[in-house]
Amino acid sequence: MAHLLEKQQEMNYYERQAERLRLNNMNREEIAVFSAIHAETWLGRVGFHGEEKDLVESGRKSPLARYDGGTVHDWQYDFCIPANDSEMLELIRKWNSGGRNMDTFNRIYDRVQELGGLYLIWH
């Protein structure tokens, strides 16, 4: 880990920005490939704030969106899965309604894995 930190410190601002762009574009490429492989691709977020959190918590807004091939912005989604999954919806609602603990976090992570999904790591 120290090696990575040293490398980051050695990079100038423009090199760091180029590396972030490269990594974020890799996420978008992974989503496109995932979508080509699966009949459906659903993008999801875990953490919400303010009014949006209330909407997700109450079930009036879904934390999952079906991928339509459009632009995905940096940090817009946390993962992609091949189905609109009711268990995932329940876990994310629990997280946003005060269940922010390691058990809920691990269950969300495990569910992405069980569904054969991908975690997106934005920089």
NORTACOR-V562376 format. One record per residue. RES is the residue in one letter. D_FIRST is the distance of its C-alpha to the first C-alpha in Angstrom with 1 decimal. Layout:
{{RES/D_FIRST} {RES/D_FIRST}}
This chain:
{{M/0.0} {A/3.8} {H/5.3} {L/5.3} {L/6.5} {E/8.7} {K/10.0} {Q/10.9} {Q/12.6} {E/14.5} {M/15.8} {N/19.1} {Y/20.2} {Y/22.0} {E/19.2} {R/16.9} {Q/20.0} {A/20.6} {E/17.2} {R/17.8} {L/21.2} {R/20.2} {L/17.9} {N/20.6} {N/23.3} {M/21.5} {N/22.0} {R/25.6} {E/26.1} {E/24.8} {I/27.2} {A/30.0} {V/29.5} {F/29.3} {S/32.5} {A/34.2} {I/33.5} {H/34.6} {A/38.0} {E/36.4} {T/33.1} {W/32.4} {L/29.7} {G/28.8} {R/27.3} {V/26.6} {G/26.8} {F/29.9} {H/31.5} {G/35.1} {E/37.9} {E/35.8} {K/34.3} {D/37.9} {L/38.9} {V/36.1} {E/36.8} {S/40.5} {G/40.2} {R/41.8} {K/38.8} {S/36.6} {P/32.8} {L/33.1} {A/34.5} {R/35.8} {Y/34.2} {D/37.0} {G/35.3} {G/35.0} {T/32.3} {V/29.2} {H/27.7} {D/24.1} {W/23.3} {Q/26.8} {Y/25.8} {D/23.1} {F/24.3} {C/27.1} {I/29.4} {P/32.6} {A/35.0} {N/36.1} {D/35.3} {S/37.2} {E/34.8} {M/31.9} {L/34.2} {E/35.1} {L/31.5} {I/30.6} {R/33.8} {K/33.0} {W/29.7} {N/31.5} {S/34.4} {G/32.5} {G/30.8} {R/27.3} {N/25.9} {M/23.3} {D/26.2} {T/27.2} {F/23.6} {N/23.1} {R/26.6} {I/25.9} {Y/22.8} {D/24.8} {R/27.8} {V/25.9} {Q/25.0} {E/28.6} {L/30.0} {G/27.9} {G/26.3} {L/23.2} {Y/20.7} {L/20.2} {I/16.9} {W/18.1} {H/16.4}}
